[in-house]
Amino acid sequence: MKCVTTVLAVIALSLAACTGPRRAYRASDSTVDALVMVEEAERNSAFKFYDASDGCPSYRDGTNKKYMGMVRAKEEGAPFPLPVGTPVHVFLFNPKDTHLLLADGGLKSVRKRAAQVTVTGEGATLTATRGPEGIEWTFTGPVKVEPASACED
């Protein structure tokens, strides 16, 4: 019974830590809703967001103060509040890819699939497409998109 209680507690904590936007930035920062979408519906996928203003994030959820939250990936798009002028890493997460990411280089592999995004105004849209080279990002509106490795400089 003790083992079952522990497992349920871990599940509850992980669900609480991984849903919805969290403010990982200063309360004085202004935010705008950026629309994130996938070109084709990917089952059980989500966009995860990490603050990259102080360098590269670790891509851990829950206790990571740089974790800003997540939103489910949808073809029609989903809004997520991003701080204006602050670099943010956006990562398309799919649970079926997790074991491959861990076996294929861990953080470096995640960073290859993420994008560093800096929103400069209203109306930004990001689209993730799974191409032959992996995740490809396209964007419209007032947003600067770089490879996530830009935080290493």
Protein Blocks (a to p, Z undefined) as FASTA:
>chain_A
ZZmmmmmmmmmmmmmmmgcjadfbdfklccdddddddfbdcehiacddddfknoccehig
hjlmkbgbdcdddfkopaddddehiacddddddfklmmmmmmnopjmmmmmmpccdddfb
ehiacdddddfkbpadddedjdddddfklmmZZ
